[in-house]
Amino acid sequence: MTESAIISDPEISRRVLAELSRRGASTAIDDFGTGYSSLAQLKRLAVRQLKIDKSFILKLEQQSDDRIIVHSTIELGHNLGLEVVAEGVETDAARALLVELGCDYLQGYGISRPCPRPPWPSGSPPIRLACANPCVPPRSRHHDPARHRLMARRISRWGRRLALGATALLAAAALVTPVQAGSRLLGTGGVTQIEGAAGGGLSPWGVLAGTASDTEVAVTVAASEAWLNDYGLRVRGVGVNWHDRVALSYARQRLTLDTLGGVLEQEIYGVKLRLFGDPLYHPWGSWSLGVQHKRLDQGQALARAVGAEATQGNDLYLAGSKLFFDAVAGRNLLANLTLRSTRANQGGLLGFGGDRDSGRSLVAEGSLGLFLTPAWAVGVEYRQKPDNLGFAEEQAWQDVFTALFLTRHLSLTGAWLDLGDIAGLKNQRGGYLSLQLAL
Amino acid sequence: MYPISTRGYLAALLLACALSGCAGAKPQPAPTLYQQLGGEQGIHAIVEDFAYRLADDPELVAFFANTNIDYFVGSLADYLCVVSDGPCVYRGAPMDKAHQHMGIHEADFNRLVDALQATLLDQPISASARNQLLKRLAAQHAAVMRYQ
């Protein structure tokens, strides 16, 4: 049915479409977003599918505007209960990106050449439809892996929100009751770094989370935000320290691409084992071995499009922390050194390995924190990173920070970050704030 | 404006002056930690405040159930005096023997250090003196924990 027919007599068109639907035909709005197709049609006509015009799809990888339009249209369609089809899918990257965005059906030369019209079963009503487009045989809603992934993600997201909420409530309860969070000196567990482990802002340290000693357990919950020139980073993390020996952590990073458009999300599962020592009492300080398993949850297509080899990876690190008493102007200085083996691009947010270097790199991270008072530290951090991707250079991360340990249960960290170039956008600098609750 | 050579000379003089303490006065020996802590009176105040904190901590006070508190307080004052280079004699047992088989956990040790730091923060002493004393006592951790 052409657009001019609908325009010339909208009422008859509406009735014809309704009748067709009643007889079991599947109806779709073609070339949505161009020509006469309007939002009003979505409301008026009894259609089941919305087909996004190929002009929005063909340059999806390059054009952030197109990504935003397509993303929003898919959401719009889904919210109205429609299936969304993308036309003109010609590359693997576009295909992956559309699956990522939750598109239900894909069509285009990247999927399949035009297929012959299936023969009509005998005895079916004499409806003639034009098989005008190349098509993928429609998959059943119930066996659509993309839809299943989307649903699984939504369910797990709610699960995590519940878990985070429950932990936050517990932490709030601990704040108002005089529970001891642990007996180690204030600040000796650091804060929650952006990957969820105990450390500074950027690097994990050789100590474990909170202030738990050998007979105690500590739980930490942290929320951090960074505001960079072209990006925003949000981190939510939880950690458990068992007897100051083993710490488990989970963090979820969300990088919003304010300039490029879109969102990257990464999950990080961490384990840290304290090998020996103590930052205050042992001459060599406290040394720990850690693993961080990272998985890109959203933005896998982007990572692959920029040349990453994988969308998940494991970082292995050895970290040491030592407090030097009376080191500078009578104050105590906490020094940290971390050696990390990693393939991560921009910490994993741009995937793992790349066209320039696919193997592991050994990188060094370090920080110095001066305790001006036992509850207030200021310092600097530096984190070296691999440079695996040919498309954009990657530099070290660094920051200056100040951390206030208000009580054993509550700390507040502020920093000024300099994260270098990220995905081709120069000099990403900005503020950072992090709040940690411990019990 | 002085010519450049004169300015260089003045700078060198100033630097030499700063390094040597200037004015030709006799160099004062650096005060010992004992002096920085306020001598006998300072140590006495520290020990008294600290003993009250131990008594107020239900976990820590249990370790002193069978202790003669007067003896403990006197012995601790002597120990802190010696550790801070003061003119005293410590007659008690060495740290490992003094704490053996008390069942001290890291958590207990840490609580005690925290209490001591709180005590020191309440004294009219410098951050440097406070942290120097903590440093010297922290070094005893291995000895205290040796026979637990």
Interface residues (C-beta under 8 A of the other chain):
Chain A: G182 S183 R184 L185 L186 T211 S213 D214 T215 E216 D244 D278 L280 Y281 H282 F325 D326 A329 G330 R331 N332 T373 P374
Chain B: H105 E106 A107 D108 F109 N110 R111 V113 D114 Q117 L121 S126 A127 S128 A129 R130 N131 Q132 L134 K135 A138 A139 H141 A142
